[in-house]
Amino acid sequence: MASWLETRAPRRFDDLAMPTDIRNNLEKAALSSTFPHLLLAGPTGVGKTAATRLLARQVLGAGWKNTTHILQAKDLKKSAGAMKTFEDFIRPGGGGKGGTLAGTSSLDAFDRNLSTNIESGPPPAGTENDILLAGRHRAPVARIIIIEDADHLGSIRQAYLRRMMESEAHTSRFIFTARTPSRVMDALRSRCQLIRIPSTAKSNLEQTLSNIATAEGVELAEGLLGDIVHTADGNLRKGIFLLEVLIKGQRYQNRSSLHSVIAATTSAPIQQMFELSLRGRVHEWRWEATGGGKNKKVLKGAMGHLDELMGEHAMAAEDIIDQIHQLLTKGRLLLPEGALSELLDSLAKCDSCIPRSMQPRVQIEKMLHEVADIGRRWALAIH
């Protein structure tokens, strides 16, 4: 069953839960006769991905899915042969200029009626871009390449794209999304129109969630909507996810249900891992019975929790860092100011090292040992 993030995704620019000037800039770019390369920058869950889909649908027409190509840069870091995967995506025809995705044209560029998709939905701006094709032999933009989380591409792959944008992207356009645009090299940023999307305003978040609940025919418990908005803290994707879990689980009539849902997610295991590190319990090994009369040595302590988060729950290193940052900044641990400052400094160093590391687990392990040292210095550890 598809998530509401897909089925309830915005279908028009006006539906985006963003400031009016941002929506207008996106629509203006999509309706331009010289559609630019774009870099959409903003925090997690503000609608960057939804915006890229609307842009592609508006620029390419009803058959946009045939000539829109999407790469999740984060996934490259988790797979073996990442460079080959990237090259296979960007050069599906193999070596040589003729094989590049950006340099390959499409029949849709010459006749938009060749490919239609009744499921593509209405044009997000309210009207098609057909007027831009009047008197032209082919469409000015025939293909869109979307690179999500481009700040995780790395310098080599970014340089690869820069050369392609310079020499071969005549009728193709790139749309990049990034949480940290400063990690995108200057040569790429200078070729893109930068649109910064802020955290979702509480009013927009509340209105969007209220509309979804109404469409589902559900009346939420008094105060529950406000609690979800507060918990989401500007992250629209998180807010929709929480609302979906509560409604599909028939737990929307009790305001306290939200607390149990939050406790069952990653925040509690993250806090347990961090508290164990503060107490110096980074590595702990225990013998556990596995059946058949045999015992197995199992890693416990903070590293045991980390392996569970990254293995069983498939959490990315960046998401773990984000969760720890929220844990520290929300004040739930009641730490001395000096200790908090040192912990945030260690977290910041780890965050800057992870994108450059082939083994992000090692970087987090190093940080957990630093946390243990800070805990000992500030008498937070158990001796």
C-alpha positions as CSV (number, residue, x, y, z in Angstrom):
1,M,0.0,0.0,0.0
2,A,1.4,3.4,-1.0
3,S,2.3,5.9,1.7
4,W,0.4,9.1,2.0
5,L,3.6,10.9,1.1
6,E,2.9,9.6,-2.4
7,T,-0.9,9.4,-2.6
8,R,-1.4,12.8,-0.9
9,A,1.6,14.5,-2.6
10,P,0.8,18.0,-4.0
11,R,-0.4,18.1,-7.6
12,R,-0.1,21.9,-8.2
13,F,2.5,24.5,-7.2
14,D,-0.2,26.1,-5.1
15,D,-0.5,22.9,-3.0
16,L,3.1,23.1,-1.8
17,A,3.3,23.9,1.9
18,M,5.9,26.6,1.2
19,P,6.0,30.4,1.4
20,T,4.2,32.1,-1.5
21,D,7.4,33.7,-3.0
22,I,9.0,30.2,-3.1
23,R,6.0,28.7,-4.9
24,N,6.0,31.6,-7.3
25,N,9.7,31.2,-8.1
26,L,9.2,27.5,-8.8
27,E,6.3,28.1,-11.1
28,K,8.0,31.0,-12.9
29,A,11.0,28.7,-13.5
30,A,8.8,25.9,-14.8
31,L,7.0,28.3,-17.2
32,S,10.2,29.9,-18.5
33,S,11.2,29.4,-22.1
34,T,14.7,29.0,-20.8
35,F,14.2,26.6,-18.0
36,P,17.5,26.7,-15.9
37,H,19.4,24.1,-14.0
38,L,18.1,24.3,-10.4
39,L,19.5,23.7,-6.9
40,L,16.7,23.3,-4.3
41,A,18.2,23.7,-0.8
42,G,16.5,23.2,2.5
43,P,16.2,21.0,5.6
44,T,14.7,17.5,5.6
45,G,11.0,17.1,4.9
46,V,10.1,20.5,3.5
47,G,9.0,19.3,0.0
48,K,12.1,19.4,-2.1
49,T,11.3,16.1,-3.7
50,A,7.7,17.0,-4.3
51,A,8.8,20.2,-6.0
52,T,11.1,18.4,-8.4
53,R,8.2,16.1,-9.5
54,L,6.0,19.1,-10.2
55,L,8.8,20.9,-12.1
56,A,9.4,17.8,-14.3
57,R,5.6,17.4,-14.9
58,Q,5.2,21.0,-15.9
59,V,8.3,21.3,-18.1
60,L,8.1,18.0,-19.9
61,G,4.3,17.6,-20.2
62,A,2.1,14.6,-19.6
63,G,4.8,12.0,-20.7
64,W,7.3,13.4,-18.2
65,K,8.0,10.1,-16.5
66,N,9.5,8.8,-19.7
67,T,12.3,11.4,-19.8
68,T,12.8,12.1,-16.1
69,H,15.7,10.3,-14.5
70,I,16.2,10.3,-10.7
71,L,19.3,9.3,-8.7
72,Q,19.5,9.2,-4.9
73,A,23.1,10.2,-4.1
74,K,22.8,8.9,-0.6
75,D,22.3,5.4,-1.9
76,L,25.6,5.5,-3.7
77,K,27.4,5.7,-0.4
78,K,25.8,2.5,0.9
79,S,26.6,0.3,-2.1
80,A,29.7,-1.4,-3.4
81,G,30.9,-0.1,-6.8
82,A,29.3,3.3,-6.2
83,M,31.2,4.9,-9.1
84,K,30.1,2.3,-11.6
85,T,26.5,2.7,-10.5
86,F,26.8,6.4,-11.0
87,E,28.4,6.0,-14.4
88,D,25.8,3.5,-15.5
89,F,23.1,6.0,-14.5
90,I,24.7,9.0,-16.2
91,R,26.0,7.1,-19.3
92,P,23.4,4.3,-19.9
93,G,24.7,3.9,-23.5
94,G,28.3,3.1,-22.4
95,G,31.4,5.1,-23.1
96,G,31.7,8.0,-25.5
97,K,29.8,11.2,-25.8
98,G,26.9,9.6,-27.6
99,G,26.1,7.5,-24.5
100,T,25.5,10.3,-22.0
101,L,22.1,10.7,-20.5
102,A,22.3,14.5,-20.8
103,G,23.3,14.3,-24.5
104,T,20.6,11.9,-25.5
105,S,17.5,13.4,-27.1
106,S,14.0,12.0,-27.2
107,L,11.2,11.7,-29.6
108,D,9.0,13.5,-27.0
109,A,11.1,16.6,-27.7
110,F,9.8,16.7,-31.3
111,D,6.2,15.6,-30.6
112,R,4.7,15.9,-27.1
113,N,1.7,13.8,-28.2
114,L,3.9,10.7,-28.8
115,S,3.8,9.8,-25.1
116,T,0.9,10.6,-22.8
117,N,0.2,9.4,-19.3
118,I,-3.3,9.7,-18.0
119,E,-1.9,9.2,-14.5
120,S,0.4,12.1,-14.8
121,G,-2.2,14.5,-13.4
122,P,-3.0,18.1,-14.5
123,P,-0.2,20.6,-15.2
124,P,0.9,22.0,-11.8
125,A,0.8,25.6,-13.1
126,G,-2.8,25.1,-14.4
127,T,-1.9,25.1,-18.1
128,E,0.6,23.2,-20.3
129,N,3.8,24.7,-21.7
130,D,2.7,24.1,-25.3
131,I,2.9,27.7,-26.2
132,L,6.7,27.5,-25.6
133,L,6.8,25.0,-28.4
134,A,5.1,27.2,-31.0
135,G,7.2,27.6,-34.1
136,R,10.0,25.3,-32.7
137,H,11.3,22.2,-34.3
138,R,11.8,20.6,-30.9
139,A,11.1,21.4,-27.2
140,P,13.8,23.5,-25.5
141,V,14.0,21.0,-22.7
142,A,13.7,17.3,-23.6
143,R,15.0,15.6,-20.5
144,I,15.4,16.3,-16.8
145,I,17.9,14.6,-14.5
146,I,17.2,14.8,-10.8
147,I,20.0,14.2,-8.3
148,E,18.6,14.1,-4.8
149,D,20.9,14.8,-1.8
150,A,23.6,16.1,-4.2
151,D,25.6,17.2,-1.2
152,H,26.5,13.6,-0.7
153,L,27.9,13.1,-4.3
154,G,31.5,13.7,-3.4
155,S,34.0,15.8,-5.4
156,I,34.8,13.3,-8.1
157,R,31.2,12.7,-9.2
158,Q,30.4,16.4,-8.9
159,A,33.3,17.2,-11.3
160,Y,31.9,14.5,-13.6
161,L,28.6,16.3,-13.7
162,R,30.1,19.7,-14.2
163,R,31.9,18.7,-17.4
164,M,28.6,17.1,-18.6
165,M,26.6,20.3,-17.9
166,E,29.2,22.4,-19.8
167,S,29.5,20.3,-22.9
168,E,26.4,18.1,-23.4
169,A,23.3,19.4,-21.6
170,H,21.9,21.4,-24.5
171,T,18.3,20.1,-24.2
172,S,18.6,18.5,-20.8
173,R,18.4,20.1,-17.4
174,F,19.7,19.1,-14.0
175,I,17.7,19.6,-10.8
176,F,19.8,19.1,-7.6
177,T,18.4,18.9,-4.1
178,A,20.6,19.4,-1.0
179,R,20.3,20.0,2.7
180,T,23.8,21.6,2.8
181,P,24.4,23.5,-0.5
182,S,27.9,24.5,0.7
183,R,28.9,20.9,0.1
184,V,28.0,21.3,-3.6
185,M,31.1,22.5,-5.5
186,D,31.1,26.1,-6.7
187,A,31.3,25.1,-10.3
188,L,28.0,23.3,-10.0
189,R,26.3,26.0,-7.9
190,S,27.3,28.7,-10.3
191,R,25.5,26.9,-13.1
192,C,22.2,26.6,-11.2
193,Q,19.5,28.9,-10.0
194,L,19.5,28.4,-6.2
195,I,16.1,28.3,-4.5
196,R,16.2,28.0,-0.7
197,I,13.2,26.4,1.0
198,P,12.8,27.1,4.7
199,S,11.4,24.8,7.3
200,T,7.6,24.4,6.9
201,A,5.8,27.1,8.9
202,K,3.5,25.8,11.6
203,S,0.5,27.3,10.0
204,N,1.2,25.6,6.7
205,L,2.0,22.3,8.4
206,E,-1.2,22.4,10.5
207,Q,-3.3,23.3,7.4
208,T,-1.8,20.5,5.3
209,L,-2.3,17.8,8.0
210,S,-5.8,19.1,8.7
211,N,-6.7,18.8,5.0
212,I,-5.4,15.2,4.9
213,A,-7.4,14.2,8.1
214,T,-10.5,15.8,6.5
215,A,-10.0,13.9,3.3
216,E,-9.7,10.7,5.2
217,G,-13.0,11.4,7.0
218,V,-11.3,11.4,10.4
219,E,-11.8,13.8,13.4
220,L,-8.7,13.9,15.5
221,A,-8.7,14.1,19.3
222,E,-8.6,17.6,20.7
223,G,-5.1,18.9,20.8
224,L,-3.6,16.0,18.8
225,L,-3.1,18.0,15.6
226,G,-1.2,20.7,17.6
227,D,1.0,18.0,19.2
228,I,1.9,16.5,15.8
229,V,2.8,19.9,14.5
230,H,5.0,20.6,17.5
231,T,6.7,17.2,17.2
232,A,7.3,17.6,13.5
233,D,9.0,20.9,14.2
234,G,8.9,22.2,10.6
235,N,9.4,18.7,9.0
236,L,6.3,18.2,6.8
237,R,7.3,14.7,5.8
238,K,7.6,13.7,9.5
239,G,4.2,15.2,10.3
240,I,2.4,13.3,7.5
241,F,4.1,10.1,8.5
242,L,3.0,10.5,12.2
243,L,-0.5,11.3,11.1
244,E,-0.7,8.3,8.9
245,V,0.6,6.0,11.6
246,L,-2.0,7.3,14.1
247,I,-4.9,7.1,11.7
248,K,-4.2,3.8,10.1
249,G,-3.5,2.3,13.6
250,Q,-6.9,3.7,14.8
251,R,-5.0,5.7,17.5
252,Y,-6.2,9.2,16.6
253,Q,-8.9,9.4,19.3
254,N,-6.4,9.5,22.2
255,R,-3.9,12.3,22.5
256,S,-1.5,10.2,24.5
257,S,-1.1,7.8,21.5
258,L,1.4,10.2,19.9
259,H,3.8,9.8,22.8
260,S,3.8,6.0,22.5
261,V,4.4,6.2,18.8
262,I,7.4,8.6,19.3
263,A,8.8,6.3,22.0
264,A,8.5,3.3,19.6
265,T,10.6,5.1,16.9
266,T,14.3,5.8,16.8
267,S,14.5,8.6,19.5
268,A,14.5,6.1,22.4
269,P,17.2,3.8,21.1
270,I,19.4,6.8,20.1
271,Q,19.1,8.2,23.6
272,Q,20.0,4.8,25.1
273,M,23.0,4.6,22.9
274,F,24.2,8.1,23.8
275,E,23.6,7.6,27.6
276,L,25.6,4.4,27.5
277,S,28.5,6.3,25.8
278,L,28.4,9.1,28.4
279,R,28.8,6.4,31.1
280,G,31.8,4.9,29.4
281,R,30.0,1.8,28.2
282,V,30.9,2.0,24.5
283,H,32.0,-1.6,24.0
284,E,30.5,-4.4,26.1
285,W,30.6,-8.1,25.1
286,R,28.3,-10.7,26.5
287,W,27.8,-14.4,26.0
288,E,24.3,-15.3,25.0
289,A,22.7,-18.7,24.4
290,T,21.8,-19.3,20.8
291,G,20.3,-22.8,21.2
292,G,21.8,-26.2,20.7
293,G,23.9,-25.7,23.9
294,K,26.2,-23.1,22.2
295,N,26.9,-19.6,23.4
296,K,27.7,-16.7,21.2
297,K,29.7,-13.6,22.1
298,V,27.5,-10.6,21.3
299,L,28.4,-6.9,21.2
300,K,26.4,-4.8,23.6
301,G,26.8,-1.3,25.0
302,A,26.6,1.8,22.8
303,M,28.1,0.0,19.8
304,G,25.6,-2.8,20.1
305,H,22.8,-0.2,19.8
306,L,24.6,1.5,16.9
307,D,24.9,-1.8,15.0
308,E,21.2,-2.4,15.6
309,L,20.2,1.0,14.4
310,M,22.4,0.8,11.2
311,G,21.7,-2.9,10.5
312,E,18.3,-4.0,11.6
313,H,16.7,-0.5,11.3
314,A,18.8,0.6,8.2
315,M,19.3,4.1,9.6
316,A,21.8,6.2,7.7
317,A,24.8,7.7,9.6
318,E,23.5,11.2,8.8
319,D,20.1,10.4,10.3
320,I,21.7,9.2,13.5
321,I,23.7,12.4,13.8
322,D,20.5,14.4,13.3
323,Q,18.8,12.4,16.1
324,I,21.7,13.0,18.5
325,H,21.7,16.7,17.7
326,Q,17.9,16.9,18.5
327,L,18.6,14.9,21.7
328,L,21.2,17.4,22.8
329,T,19.5,20.6,21.8
330,K,16.0,19.7,23.2
331,G,17.5,19.6,26.7
332,R,16.2,16.1,27.6
333,L,19.5,15.1,29.1
334,L,19.9,18.0,31.6
335,L,23.7,18.3,31.0
336,P,26.1,21.0,32.3
337,E,26.7,23.8,29.8
338,G,30.4,23.0,29.5
339,A,29.7,19.3,28.8
340,L,27.0,20.2,26.3
341,S,29.4,22.5,24.4
342,E,32.0,19.8,24.2
343,L,29.5,17.2,23.0
344,L,28.1,19.5,20.3
345,D,31.7,20.2,19.1
346,S,32.4,16.4,18.9
347,L,29.1,15.9,17.0
348,A,30.0,18.7,14.6
349,K,33.4,17.1,13.8
350,C,31.8,13.8,13.2
351,D,29.1,15.3,10.9
352,S,31.8,16.9,8.8
353,C,33.8,13.7,8.5
354,I,31.0,11.3,7.6
355,P,30.5,12.6,4.0
356,R,34.2,12.1,3.3
357,S,34.4,8.6,4.8
358,M,33.9,5.3,3.2
359,Q,33.0,3.8,6.7
360,P,30.6,6.2,8.5
361,R,30.2,3.7,11.3
362,V,33.9,4.2,12.2
363,Q,33.4,8.0,12.5
364,I,30.4,7.5,14.8
365,E,32.4,5.0,16.9
366,K,35.2,7.5,17.2
367,M,32.6,10.1,18.4
368,L,31.1,7.8,20.9
369,H,34.6,7.3,22.5
370,E,35.0,11.1,22.6
371,V,31.6,11.2,24.3
372,A,32.8,8.7,26.9
373,D,35.9,10.9,27.6
374,I,33.7,13.9,28.0
375,G,31.5,11.9,30.4
376,R,34.5,11.0,32.5
377,R,35.8,14.5,32.6
378,W,32.4,15.9,33.8
379,A,31.8,13.0,36.2
380,L,28.9,11.7,34.1
381,A,30.4,8.2,33.8
382,I,29.8,5.2,36.0
383,H,33.2,3.9,37.3
